[in-house]
C-alpha cells in the first residue's frame, strides 16, 4: 500500500546540479527529499568528467615522454594500463564516495531516497510504493544516457559505452569507436596512447562537427599522429560479434573492420518518457524539458542540467542549479544567459570554445569578421615546440564590434578560453580588447594577434 509523505521540495536526480539544489535548499532550512537510483553525484564524478580527465592526464604524460627524444635524444616510456585503471575506477572507492555524498546531504538536513522518481501530477513524485507531496515544488535533474544507434546486429552485443571504457581493467588490443564527438575523440586518443589500435567512425564529414571546421581538422591530425585511423563521412551498416571480437561493416565498403572492442559514443539523450511528464502537461516525447529563464518548467516544477537541452555539461547544470535555488527561495536574480556557453574537448591539444561558431553566426544573418591565428606563430608556441599545435579563432559581430564566439585550441586551450569567455559574456568592445596588455610569453598572447587579424 502506498503512503504519502510531505516535503517542501523533491529533487529527482542527484547529479552535480541536483545534488547542489538539494543540499543548498536543505541548508536553507527547507525539508528536502533527494531521489537517486544510482550513485549520488551522478555521471560526472564516477563515469564522466573526472575519471576521463584522469585517463587523459595519463595519456598526455605518455605523449610528453615520447616527445622527449626530439628534445633530449633519449627516453623510454612504457605504458602500463593497469596502473591507470586501478586509479580511475574502483567500486569500493565509488561506494565510499557515494556514502560520503549521501551523508553530506543528510547532515545538511535533507533526506535521501534510493530509487527512480516519477512525476505523478503537480508537486507529486512516486518512488516505488512511496509518494511524496512537495509543498513548494519538484526539481528534475535526471541527466542523460548514451544514445545507441539502431545499427543492425548491434543490440545484444557486449559493446562499450563511456562507462565500460572507464571501468576497463585490461587494455584491449584494438577498438572501433562509433562517433567522433567529444567523448569519442577523447577516449580514442587515450586508448591509442596506451598502444591500443583504434579506428574512429564518424558519419559527418569531420570530427567535432558542432565546433569550427578548424577544430575538427586539428582533432583528426592529433588522433592520426597517435596512430588512430580516422574515417569521416562513414556509417556503420552492420555489426557482428563472434565471442572474440567485433566486425563492423561500413556503408559502401566491402571489407569490414575488426576489433576486440566496440565503443559507442554517438551522443546522449534525455529519457523523458520515464519521468511521467504527461501528468503535468508536458510532452514526454520531446528532446528536452522546456524551461523559462528561471528554470521553471511549470507551476511548482523546475528542471536543471542535461534534460533542459542546453548542453550536457556539468558547468551548465551547476549554473542552472544556482538560478533554480534562488527562484525556489524567492530571491531575485538574472535569467539564465547562454550566449557565452563554454565547452572544452580535452584532447591533446585541448579545444575550448565559447559562444557561436562562424557558421552559426552567419546562419543567424549576422555580419561577421573572423580570424584564425596559429599558436605556433606565437613566441610561447615556438618555445613549447613538440606538441604545441593549435590556434585561436575569433568571431566578431561586426555591426556591434563585439566578439560573439571564439575557439582556443592548444596545449592549454581550455585555460586560455577563460579570457575569451569573459569577453563574449560581457560584450567587451573589440577595440578595447585590442588595447589590452597581453602577458609575454604566454599562449594567451596569441589572442592579441587574432584580434589584429580580424577581417
C-alpha positions in Angstrom: 0.0 0.0 0.0 1.4 3.4 -0.9 2.0 6.1 1.7 2.0 9.8 1.1 4.8 11.8 2.6 5.3 15.6 2.8 8.3 17.7 1.9 9.0 21.2 0.8 11.0 20.2 -2.3 11.6 16.9 -4.0 14.7 16.8 -6.2 14.7 13.9 -8.7 18.2 13.0 -9.7 21.3 13.8 -7.7 24.0 14.5 -10.3 26.1 17.7 -9.8 23.2 20.1 -10.3 20.6 18.1 -8.4 22.9 17.4 -5.5 23.7 21.1 -5.3 20.0 22.1 -5.3 19.1 19.5 -2.7 22.0 20.4 -0.4 21.6 24.1 -0.7 17.9 24.1 -0.1 18.3 21.8 2.9 20.9 24.2 4.4 18.4 27.0 3.9 16.1 25.2 6.2 13.7 23.5 3.7 12.5 20.0 4.1 14.2 18.4 1.1 13.9 14.9 -0.4 16.6 13.9 -2.8 15.9 10.9 -5.1 18.7 8.9 -6.7 18.7 5.5 -8.3 22.5 5.2 -8.8 25.5 6.9 -7.1 25.0 10.3 -5.5 27.0 12.8 -7.6 25.8 11.3 -11.0 27.7 10.6 -14.2 30.4 13.3 -13.8 32.5 12.1 -10.8 32.1 8.3 -11.5 31.9 7.8 -15.2 32.3 11.1 -17.0 34.3 14.3 -16.4 36.6 13.2 -13.5 37.7 9.7 -14.5 38.0 10.6 -18.2 40.3 13.5 -17.3 42.4 11.2 -15.1 42.8 8.9 -18.1 43.6 11.8 -20.4 46.2 13.1 -17.9 47.9 9.7 -18.0 47.8 9.6 -21.8 49.2 13.1 -22.0 52.1 12.2 -19.8 52.9 9.3 -22.1 52.8 11.6 -25.1 55.1 14.2 -23.4 57.5 11.4 -22.5 57.6 10.3 -26.1 58.3 13.8 -27.2 61.5 13.9 -25.1 63.7 12.3 -27.8 63.0 15.2 -30.1 64.5 17.5 -27.4 67.0 15.4 -25.4 67.7 12.4 -27.6 66.7 9.8 -25.0 63.6 8.4 -23.4 62.0 5.1 -22.6 58.3 5.3 -22.0 56.4 2.0 -21.2 52.6 2.4 -20.9 51.0 0.4 -18.0 47.2 0.4 -18.3 46.8 -1.5 -15.0 48.2 1.5 -13.1 45.7 3.9 -14.7 42.7 1.5 -14.4 43.4 1.0 -10.7 43.4 4.7 -10.0 40.4 5.6 -12.2 37.8 3.1 -11.3 37.4 1.2 -8.0 34.0 0.0 -6.8 34.9 0.3 -3.2 36.0 3.9 -3.6 32.9 4.7 -5.6 30.7 3.2 -2.8 32.6 5.2 -0.2 32.3 8.4 -2.2 28.6 7.7 -2.7 28.1 7.3 1.0 30.0 10.4 1.8 27.8 12.4 -0.6 24.7 10.8 0.9 25.9 11.6 4.4 26.6 15.2 3.4 23.0 15.7 2.2 21.7 14.1 5.5 24.0 16.4 7.6 22.5 19.4 5.8 19.0 18.3 6.9 17.9 16.6 3.6 16.5 13.1 3.1 17.9 10.6 0.6 15.6 8.1 -1.1 17.1 5.4 -3.3 15.1 4.6 -6.4 13.7 6.1 -9.6 11.4 9.0 -9.2 8.4 9.7 -11.5 6.0 12.6 -11.6 2.5 11.7 -10.5 0.9 15.0 -11.0 1.7 18.6 -9.9 4.1 18.6 -7.0 3.9 14.8 -6.6 6.6 12.2 -7.1 6.4 8.5 -6.7 9.4 6.3 -5.8 8.4 2.7 -5.7 5.4 2.5 -3.4 6.1 5.8 -1.8 4.5 9.1 -2.9 6.0 12.5 -1.9 3.9 15.6 -2.0 6.1 18.8 -2.4 4.7 22.0 -0.9 7.0 24.2 -2.9 7.7 22.0 -5.8 9.8 19.5 -7.7 13.2 19.8 -9.4 14.0 17.5 -12.2 17.7 16.8 -12.7 17.9 13.3 -14.2 20.6 13.9 -16.8 21.1 11.9 -20.0 22.2 8.4 -21.1 24.1 7.1 -24.1 22.3 7.2 -27.4 22.6 3.8 -29.1 22.2 3.9 -32.8 19.8 1.4 -34.5 22.6 -0.4 -36.4 21.6 -3.9 -37.4 23.3 -6.5 -35.2 24.5 -4.1 -32.5 21.8 -4.8 -30.0 22.7 -7.7 -27.7 26.4 -7.5 -28.3 28.8 -6.6 -25.5 29.6 -3.1 -26.9 31.0 -0.5 -24.6 29.7 2.9 -23.6 31.8 5.5 -21.8 31.0 3.7 -18.5 32.5 0.5 -19.7 35.6 2.3 -21.0 36.1 3.9 -17.6 35.8 0.6 -15.9 38.2 -1.4 -18.2 40.7 -3.3 -16.1 42.6 -4.6 -19.2 43.6 -2.7 -22.3 42.0 -4.1 -25.5 44.4 -4.8 -28.3 42.1 -3.0 -30.8 38.9 -0.9 -30.6 36.4 0.7 -33.1 34.8 3.9 -31.9 31.4 4.8 -33.3 31.2 8.6 -33.0 33.6 11.4 -33.5 32.2 13.9 -30.9 34.0 14.9 -27.7 33.6 11.6 -25.9 34.7 9.6 -28.9 37.8 11.6 -29.7 38.9 11.9 -26.1 38.7 8.2 -25.4 40.1 7.3 -28.8 43.3 9.3 -28.1 43.7 7.9 -24.6 43.4 4.3 -25.7 45.7 4.8 -28.7 48.4 6.4 -26.5 48.4 3.2 -24.4 49.0 1.3 -27.7 45.5 0.1 -28.5 44.8 0.1 -32.2 41.9 2.5 -32.6 39.6 3.3 -35.5 37.1 6.2 -35.2 34.0 6.2 -37.4 32.2 9.5 -37.8 29.1 10.0 -40.0 29.6 13.7 -40.5 32.3 15.0 -42.8 34.6 15.9 -39.9 35.2 15.2 -36.3 33.7 17.5 -33.6 31.0 18.6 -36.1 29.4 21.0 -33.7 32.6 23.0 -33.5 34.6 25.1 -36.0 35.9 23.2 -39.0 39.5 24.1 -37.9 38.8 22.3 -34.6 37.7 19.1 -36.3 40.8 19.2 -38.6 43.1 19.7 -35.6 41.5 16.8 -33.7 41.8 14.5 -36.7 45.5 15.4 -37.1 46.2 14.8 -33.5 44.5 11.4 -33.5 46.3 10.3 -36.6 49.6 11.4 -35.0 48.8 9.0 -32.2 48.2 6.2 -34.7 44.3 6.4 -34.8 42.6 5.6 -38.1 40.0 8.4 -38.6 37.1 7.6 -41.0 34.8 10.6 -41.6 31.7 10.6 -43.8 31.4 6.9 -42.8 28.5 5.0 -41.3 28.2 1.5 -39.8 25.6 -0.6 -41.7 26.0 -3.9 -39.7 27.7 -5.1 -36.6 28.6 -8.6 -35.7 30.2 -10.3 -32.6 31.6 -13.8 -32.6 32.6 -14.1 -28.9 36.2 -13.0 -29.6 35.6 -9.6 -31.2 33.5 -7.3 -33.3 33.1 -7.0 -37.0 31.8 -3.7 -38.4 30.6 -3.3 -42.0 30.5 0.3 -43.3 28.0 1.6 -45.9 29.5 1.5 -49.4 32.5 -0.6 -48.2 33.1 -4.2 -48.9 35.9 -5.0 -46.4 34.7 -4.9 -42.8 36.6 -3.6 -39.8 37.5 -6.0 -37.0 38.4 -5.1 -33.4 38.4 -6.6 -29.9 36.1 -3.9 -28.6 33.5 -1.6 -29.9 32.9 1.8 -28.1 29.6 3.5 -28.9 29.9 7.3 -28.4 27.2 8.6 -30.7 25.7 11.2 -28.3 23.4 11.2 -25.4 19.7 11.7 -24.8 17.2 12.6 -22.0 14.9 9.7 -21.3 11.8 11.9 -20.7 9.3 9.1 -21.2 10.3 7.6 -17.9 9.6 10.8 -15.9 5.8 11.0 -16.1 5.9 14.4 -17.7 2.4 13.9 -19.2 1.0 14.1 -15.6 2.0 17.7 -15.5 1.0 18.7 -19.1 4.5 18.3 -20.7 5.4 16.3 -23.7 7.2 13.1 -22.7 8.3 12.5 -26.3 10.3 15.7 -26.6 14.1 16.0 -26.7 14.3 18.3 -23.6 12.2 19.8 -20.8 11.4 23.4 -21.8 12.2 26.0 -19.1 12.0 29.7 -18.8 14.8 32.0 -17.7 14.4 30.9 -14.0 14.5 27.2 -15.0 10.7 26.9 -14.3 9.2 24.1 -16.3 5.7 24.7 -14.9 3.8 25.6 -11.8 5.9 24.2 -8.9 8.3 22.5 -11.3 11.9 23.3 -12.2 14.4 21.4 -14.4 18.2 21.7 -14.4 21.1 20.1 -16.2 21.2 17.9 -19.3 17.4 17.4 -19.6 17.0 21.2 -20.4 18.8 20.7 -23.7 21.3 23.5 -23.1 24.3 21.1 -23.4 25.4 18.1 -21.5 28.0 19.9 -19.3 28.4 19.8 -15.6 29.1 23.6 -15.5 25.7 24.3 -17.2 24.0 22.1 -14.6 25.7 23.9 -11.7 24.9 27.3 -13.3 21.3 26.4 -13.7 21.1 25.0 -10.2 22.1 28.3 -8.7 19.3 30.1 -10.6 16.7 27.5 -9.6 17.7 27.6 -5.9 17.3 31.4 -5.9 13.9 31.2 -7.5 12.7 28.5 -5.1 13.8 30.6 -2.2 12.1 33.7 -3.6 15.4 35.5 -4.1 15.8 37.9 -7.1 18.4 37.2 -9.8 19.0 37.4 -13.5 17.6 34.9 -16.0 19.8 32.2 -17.5 22.0 33.5 -20.2 23.6 31.0 -22.7 25.2 33.5 -25.1 28.7 32.7 -23.7 28.3 28.9 -23.1 31.8 27.5 -22.9 32.9 23.9 -23.7 36.2 22.1 -23.9 37.2 18.9 -25.7 40.1 17.5 -23.6 42.1 16.1 -26.4 45.8 16.9 -26.7 45.7 19.7 -27.9 42.7 20.9 -25.9 40.0 22.5 -27.9 38.0 25.1 -26.0 35.1 27.1 -27.5 32.6 29.7 -26.4 29.5 31.3 -28.0 28.7 30.9 -31.7 30.7 29.3 -34.4 31.2 31.3 -37.6 28.6 29.1 -39.4 26.1 29.6 -36.6 26.6 33.4 -36.6 26.2 33.6 -40.4 23.1 31.4 -40.3 21.6 33.9 -37.9 22.1 36.6 -40.6 24.9 38.4 -38.7 27.6 40.4 -40.5 30.8 38.8 -39.0 34.5 39.3 -39.2 36.7 36.3 -38.3 40.4 35.5 -37.9 42.5 32.3 -37.3 46.0 32.6 -35.9 48.3 29.6 -35.3 49.6 29.1 -31.7 52.9 28.1 -33.3 53.3 31.7 -34.6 53.5 33.0 -31.0 56.7 33.1 -29.0 55.2 30.7 -26.5 54.3 28.3 -29.3 57.8 28.4 -30.6 59.2 27.8 -27.1 56.8 24.9 -26.5 57.9 23.1 -29.6 56.7 19.5 -29.9 53.0 19.2 -29.0 52.4 22.9 -29.5 49.8 22.6 -32.3 46.7 24.8 -32.0 45.1 28.1 -33.0 42.9 31.0 -31.9 39.8 31.7 -33.9 37.6 34.7 -33.2 34.1 35.5 -34.5 33.1 39.2 -34.2 29.7 40.7 -34.7 31.0 43.5 -36.9 27.8 45.6 -36.6 28.3 45.9 -32.8 32.1 45.5 -32.6 32.0 42.6 -30.0 33.1 39.0 -30.0 30.2 36.5 -30.2 32.3 33.4 -30.5 35.8 32.1 -30.1 37.9 28.9 -30.2 41.1 28.4 -28.3 43.0 25.2 -29.2 46.4 24.3 -28.0 48.4 22.8 -25.1 46.3 24.9 -22.6 43.3 25.6 -24.8 40.7 25.2 -22.1 42.5 27.6 -19.7 43.2 30.2 -22.4 39.5 30.1 -23.1 38.6 31.9 -19.9 39.6 35.4 -21.1 37.6 34.9 -24.3 34.6 33.6 -22.3 34.7 36.9 -20.3 34.9 38.9 -23.5 31.9 37.2 -25.1 29.8 37.2 -21.9 30.5 40.8 -21.0 30.4 42.0 -24.7 33.7 43.8 -24.3 34.2 46.0 -27.3 36.9 44.6 -29.7 38.7 47.9 -29.9 39.1 47.8 -26.1 40.4 44.2 -26.3 42.9 45.3 -28.9 44.4 47.8 -26.5 44.8 45.5 -23.5 48.3 44.4 -22.3 48.8 40.7 -23.1 51.4 38.9 -20.9 54.6 37.8 -22.7 55.4 35.0 -23.4 52.1 33.1 -23.0 49.7 31.2 -25.3 47.1 33.8 -24.2 49.1 36.4 -26.1 48.0 34.8 -29.4 44.6 36.4 -28.8 46.2 39.8 -29.4 47.4 38.7 -32.8 44.0 37.2 -33.6 42.3 40.5 -32.8 44.6 42.3 -35.1 43.9 39.8 -37.9 40.1 40.2 -37.9 38.8 40.6 -41.4 
